[in-house]
Each structure stands twice: as structure tokens, then as C-alpha cells.
Amino acid sequence: MTIDGPPAVTHTKDPGEAMTSRMLVRPVPRTFAAAVIAAGVIGQGAVTTTVSAATAMPQESTEDMQVEKLVGDWIDALGGLATYDKLEGARYTLTTEMYDAGSSRLRRTRPRYVTIARSSQGELGRIDRWEGDDFIEQGWDGSEVWARLNSTTLSAGAKDFDEVQYVSGDLNYWIALPYKLRDSGVNLHNRGADDLGRTMVGVSFGDGVGLHDGDTWQYWFEGGRTWPVQVAYKEEGRTNWNYLRFEDIRTIDGYTFVGRRVHFNDDGQVTKILYTHDFELNPELGPEAFSSGR
């Protein structure tokens, strides 16, 4: 099958042009060992792959093995999936800076105060933020979506209500990279090398995996480095690619995450920077941290 990649940016060849990508699909279900988050939120622990004796594993080609090795080396450099097991919950601030690409001037800054947890009901999230004079609260407790604007409860049809599950999932996803690339239903594609010799690894999702299974990703890996040097993603239903690079890799209490995600346009000009800071691993959280409280 042919998988379209992002268009060229600063000598990056379009992998969708006359290229047949190899896709490595993980249909194998995963089991999640239960762990307990302090104050009563149940977390998902170590991720293990179970394969029955009757399951026939396809023979991997050299191209497949290269993709697996790149992703595996990235995860192993952080301590393997055992490091992901340490993440039962987190509290952090995600500050977004928006820039004018033409002048490089800072246009806007917006902090979001984030709480997340891995639970038996899925990945939970709560986000508090200000938009001008308005205070917005959003939450997903595993069974109920809720949102408030200046203490007024919102309902379906209001943007801040409708986006809750996607935003919660997005905040859980970014903080869990690269471990999320080992989830069931995540498909890896070998898209060859660009004209700088960087290996391009594409990522797509099986039907029903996440709220936007039509999202597409690509990572550029450079020889001698375990972290990708460039990332691009295209959201489901959209045609534009978002380019970024990872900077300021941080480790707090043994858990490693990206401190700064720098977005840039087709000309390489910075358009947005997201800072993850004031990170607290596994704070004491109970179910009330994610419920509407009403």
C-alpha cells in the first residue's frame, strides 16, 4: 500500500511520491497489569504482549526490522517500557507560546494546568485554563465528560465541552511518547530515507484506535541518535501537516518526557512552542480530581 507522508521541508523528500511503504501492523492484544494510584484511582501498570502458541507471527523483512529497531532503541534509551509503568498519574503545566512567523514576535501565551491518570476506566484528564477573563474547566473521569465556563456548566454543542475527550487524550498521549508507539493497533511504516540520509518512520492507527484513528504521523531518525530529529503529524480530516522538533528532554523521578515541543512552518520559521514544566509524577489523586464535583 502507498502511505502519503508530509511534503518537503528543508531538503526533506516527500515520502508519498513514487514510494511504496512497508507497514508493520501489531494485531496482538496487550494485557494491562493493574496498579493502584494513591488515594484510590486505579492505574494500568506494566504492558506485556501475550501471544498464543497458535498465533503465527509474520516474518519481518529487513525494512520492518529497521523500523522496529529505531523505535525500540528510542524506548530502550529511556529504560524500556518499565519506565512507562512508573507513570500512574501526573500534574503539570503546559504553556503554549504562539509566534508570528513573519516577524518571529511572540503573539500570545497560554498556560494550561493539567492533571492526568492511567486508570481501569482509561486515561483520565482534567484541564484548567484562562482565556482572557474567562476561566475554563474541563474534565474526563472515565465515564463522564464535563466542562464549565466561569462556574457555569456547559453541555453538548459548546466547543469547550465537545473537545474534552480529544484534548484529554492528546495530553495523555504526548507525555507518554515514545511508549505509545507500542500500543496495540499502532502501525509502523518504513518510508525509506530522505535526501539527508535520515530514516523516515510513518505511524498510522487501526480502526477504532483512539478518537481520531485517521491521524497520521512521521518521525525522522538520524544515524547515531536515539531520539527523532523531526516529527510531523496530520490530524484526521485535515490536509495540513504540523512540523515540530523535540527539545529540553527532562527526567523527573525516573520518568523522562519532552520539556519543549517546537513547531515550525514549511519555511522552518517557528510558529508555536509548548513547554511542559512544574511536572509532578504520581501526585496523590483520588477520583474527585477528575469529576465535576457537582
C-alpha positions as CSV (number, residue, x, y, z in Angstrom):
1,M,0.0,0.0,0.0
2,T,1.1,3.6,-0.6
3,I,1.1,5.8,2.5
4,D,1.3,9.6,1.9
5,G,3.8,11.4,4.0
6,P,4.3,15.1,4.7
7,P,5.5,17.5,1.9
8,A,9.2,18.6,1.8
9,V,10.6,20.9,4.4
10,T,14.3,22.0,4.1
11,H,15.6,19.2,2.0
12,T,13.1,16.6,3.3
13,K,11.8,14.4,0.4
14,D,8.1,13.8,0.1
15,P,7.9,10.0,1.0
16,G,4.5,9.9,-0.7
17,E,5.9,10.4,-4.1
18,A,6.5,7.1,-6.0
19,M,7.2,5.2,-2.8
20,T,5.5,2.1,-1.6
21,S,5.8,2.0,2.2
22,R,6.1,-1.2,4.2
23,M,3.6,-1.4,7.0
24,L,4.2,-3.3,10.2
25,V,0.9,-4.0,11.9
26,R,0.5,-5.0,15.6
27,P,-2.7,-7.0,15.8
28,V,-1.6,-8.7,19.1
29,P,-3.8,-7.7,22.1
30,R,-2.0,-6.4,25.1
31,T,-2.8,-7.1,28.8
32,F,-2.5,-4.4,31.4
33,A,-1.5,-5.3,34.9
34,A,-3.4,-3.3,37.5
35,A,-1.7,-0.8,39.7
36,V,-3.1,1.5,42.4
37,I,-2.7,5.3,42.3
38,A,-2.6,6.9,45.7
39,A,-6.0,7.9,47.1
40,G,-7.9,5.4,45.1
41,V,-7.5,5.9,41.4
42,I,-6.7,2.6,39.8
43,G,-3.8,2.7,37.2
44,Q,-2.7,0.4,34.4
45,G,0.7,-1.0,35.1
46,A,3.2,-2.9,33.0
47,V,2.3,-3.5,29.4
48,T,3.0,-7.1,28.3
49,T,2.5,-8.8,24.9
50,T,0.8,-12.1,25.0
51,V,0.9,-14.5,22.0
52,S,-0.8,-17.8,21.9
53,A,1.0,-20.9,20.6
54,A,-1.4,-20.9,17.7
55,T,-0.6,-17.4,16.6
56,A,1.6,-17.3,13.5
57,M,3.9,-14.3,13.5
58,P,4.7,-12.9,10.1
59,Q,8.3,-12.9,9.0
60,E,9.8,-9.4,9.3
61,S,11.7,-8.0,6.4
62,T,14.9,-6.0,6.8
63,E,12.9,-2.8,6.3
64,D,10.4,-3.9,9.1
65,M,13.2,-4.8,11.4
66,Q,14.9,-1.4,10.8
67,V,11.7,0.4,11.8
68,E,11.3,-1.8,14.9
69,K,14.9,-1.2,15.9
70,L,14.6,2.6,15.7
71,V,11.5,2.7,17.8
72,G,12.9,0.0,20.2
73,D,16.2,1.8,20.6
74,W,14.3,5.0,21.4
75,I,12.2,3.3,24.1
76,D,15.2,1.3,25.5
77,A,17.3,4.5,25.8
78,L,14.6,5.7,28.3
79,G,14.7,2.5,30.3
80,G,12.2,0.5,28.3
81,L,8.5,0.0,28.9
82,A,9.3,-0.4,32.6
83,T,9.8,3.4,32.7
84,Y,6.2,3.9,31.4
85,D,5.0,1.7,34.2
86,K,6.2,4.5,36.6
87,L,3.6,6.8,35.1
88,E,0.4,6.3,37.1
89,G,-0.6,9.9,37.1
90,A,0.9,13.4,36.7
91,R,0.2,17.0,37.3
92,Y,2.0,19.7,35.2
93,T,1.7,23.0,33.5
94,L,1.6,23.1,29.7
95,T,2.4,26.7,28.4
96,T,1.9,27.5,24.8
97,E,3.6,30.4,23.1
98,M,2.3,31.5,19.7
99,Y,4.6,33.3,17.4
100,D,4.2,35.4,14.2
101,A,6.2,33.6,11.6
102,G,7.0,36.7,9.6
103,S,8.4,38.8,12.5
104,S,9.2,36.0,15.0
105,R,7.5,38.1,17.6
106,L,5.6,36.4,20.5
107,R,1.9,36.9,19.9
108,R,0.3,35.1,22.7
109,T,1.0,32.9,25.8
110,R,-1.5,30.5,27.3
111,P,-0.8,28.2,30.3
112,R,-3.0,25.1,30.9
113,Y,-2.9,23.4,34.2
114,V,-3.1,19.6,33.5
115,T,-3.8,16.6,35.7
116,I,-3.8,13.1,34.1
117,A,-4.0,9.5,35.3
118,R,-4.0,6.0,33.9
119,S,-6.9,4.0,35.3
120,S,-9.1,0.9,34.8
121,Q,-11.5,3.3,33.0
122,G,-8.9,4.6,30.6
123,E,-6.7,7.7,30.6
124,L,-8.3,10.4,32.7
125,G,-7.7,14.1,32.3
126,R,-8.5,17.5,33.9
127,I,-7.5,20.8,32.3
128,D,-7.9,24.3,33.8
129,R,-7.1,27.5,31.9
130,W,-7.9,31.1,31.4
131,E,-8.9,32.6,28.1
132,G,-8.8,36.4,28.7
133,D,-11.0,37.0,31.7
134,D,-12.8,33.6,31.3
135,F,-11.9,30.6,33.5
136,I,-12.5,27.3,31.8
137,E,-12.5,23.9,33.5
138,Q,-12.6,20.6,31.5
139,G,-12.6,17.0,32.7
140,W,-13.0,13.4,31.8
141,D,-13.3,10.9,34.7
142,G,-13.6,7.8,32.6
143,S,-17.4,7.8,32.4
144,E,-18.5,11.5,32.2
145,V,-17.4,14.5,30.2
146,W,-17.9,17.8,31.8
147,A,-16.9,21.4,31.3
148,R,-17.5,24.8,33.0
149,L,-17.1,28.4,31.9
150,N,-16.8,30.8,34.8
151,S,-18.5,28.2,37.0
152,T,-21.4,27.8,34.5
153,T,-21.9,24.1,33.4
154,L,-21.5,23.6,29.7
155,S,-23.3,21.0,27.6
156,A,-23.0,19.4,24.1
157,G,-22.7,21.9,21.4
158,A,-20.3,24.1,23.3
159,K,-16.8,23.9,21.9
160,D,-15.2,23.6,25.4
161,F,-17.5,20.7,26.2
162,D,-17.2,18.9,22.8
163,E,-13.4,18.9,22.8
164,V,-12.8,17.5,26.3
165,Q,-12.2,13.8,25.4
166,Y,-9.9,14.6,22.5
167,V,-7.9,17.2,24.5
168,S,-7.6,14.8,27.5
169,G,-6.4,12.1,25.2
170,D,-4.0,14.4,23.5
171,L,-2.4,15.5,26.8
172,N,-2.1,11.9,27.9
173,Y,-0.6,10.9,24.5
174,W,2.2,13.4,24.3
175,I,3.5,12.8,27.8
176,A,3.6,9.0,27.0
177,L,5.7,9.1,23.9
178,P,7.5,7.1,22.7
179,Y,5.9,4.3,24.7
180,K,2.5,4.8,22.9
181,L,4.2,3.5,19.7
182,R,4.0,0.1,21.3
183,D,0.2,0.1,21.8
184,S,-2.0,-2.4,20.0
185,G,-3.3,-1.1,16.7
186,V,-0.4,1.2,16.1
187,N,1.0,0.6,12.6
188,L,4.6,1.5,11.7
189,H,5.6,2.2,8.1
190,N,9.1,2.2,6.6
191,R,9.2,5.3,4.3
192,G,12.8,5.0,3.4
193,A,15.4,7.8,3.7
194,D,15.2,11.4,2.8
195,D,18.0,13.2,0.9
196,L,19.9,13.8,4.1
197,G,20.0,10.1,4.8
198,R,17.5,10.3,7.7
199,T,15.3,7.3,8.1
200,M,11.6,8.2,8.0
201,V,9.2,6.2,10.1
202,G,5.5,6.6,9.5
203,V,2.8,5.9,12.0
204,S,-0.9,5.2,11.4
205,F,-3.7,3.7,13.6
206,G,-6.1,0.8,13.2
207,D,-9.8,1.3,13.0
208,G,-11.2,2.5,16.3
209,V,-7.8,3.2,17.9
210,G,-8.3,6.5,19.7
211,L,-10.9,9.2,18.9
212,H,-9.0,10.1,15.7
213,D,-7.8,6.9,14.1
214,G,-7.3,8.8,10.8
215,D,-4.4,10.8,12.3
216,T,-1.0,10.2,10.5
217,W,2.5,10.7,11.9
218,Q,6.1,10.6,10.7
219,Y,9.4,10.6,12.6
220,W,12.8,11.4,11.1
221,F,15.7,9.4,12.7
222,E,19.4,10.3,12.2
223,G,22.3,7.9,12.5
224,G,23.8,7.8,15.9
225,R,20.8,9.4,17.7
226,T,18.0,7.6,19.5
227,W,15.6,10.5,19.6
228,P,14.0,11.5,16.3
229,V,15.3,14.8,15.0
230,Q,12.0,15.9,13.4
231,V,8.3,15.0,13.8
232,A,5.2,15.7,11.6
233,Y,1.6,14.9,12.1
234,K,-1.6,15.4,10.2
235,E,-4.9,15.3,12.1
236,E,-7.9,13.3,10.8
237,G,-9.9,15.3,8.3
238,R,-7.2,17.9,7.7
239,T,-4.8,18.4,4.8
240,N,-2.0,20.4,6.5
241,W,1.0,18.8,8.2
242,N,2.2,20.1,11.6
243,Y,6.0,20.0,11.9
244,L,7.9,20.1,15.2
245,R,11.1,19.0,16.9
246,F,11.7,17.8,20.5
247,E,14.0,19.9,22.8
248,D,14.8,20.1,26.5
249,I,14.4,16.4,27.4
250,R,13.7,16.1,31.1
251,T,13.7,13.4,33.7
252,I,11.7,13.7,36.9
253,D,11.8,10.9,39.5
254,G,13.0,8.4,36.8
255,Y,10.4,9.4,34.2
256,T,11.6,11.1,31.0
257,F,9.5,13.4,28.9
258,V,9.8,16.3,26.4
259,G,10.2,19.7,28.0
260,R,9.8,21.7,24.9
261,R,8.0,21.0,21.6
262,V,8.9,23.5,18.9
263,H,6.5,23.8,15.9
264,F,7.6,25.4,12.7
265,N,6.2,26.0,9.2
266,D,7.3,24.8,5.7
267,D,10.0,27.5,5.7
268,G,11.4,26.4,9.1
269,Q,10.1,29.5,10.9
270,V,8.9,28.9,14.5
271,T,5.1,29.3,14.9
272,K,4.5,27.7,18.3
273,I,6.4,26.3,21.4
274,L,4.8,24.2,24.0
275,Y,6.6,24.0,27.4
276,T,5.9,21.2,29.9
277,H,7.0,22.4,33.3
278,D,6.3,22.1,37.0
279,F,5.9,18.4,36.4
280,E,4.9,16.2,39.4
281,L,5.0,12.4,38.9
282,N,2.3,10.4,40.6
283,P,0.8,13.0,42.9
284,E,-1.9,11.9,45.4
285,L,-5.0,11.8,43.3
286,G,-8.5,10.5,44.0
287,P,-11.5,10.1,41.7
288,E,-12.6,13.6,42.8
289,A,-9.6,15.1,41.0
290,F,-11.3,14.3,37.6
291,S,-15.0,14.5,38.5
292,S,-17.2,17.6,38.0
293,G,-17.8,17.8,41.7
294,R,-21.5,18.6,41.1
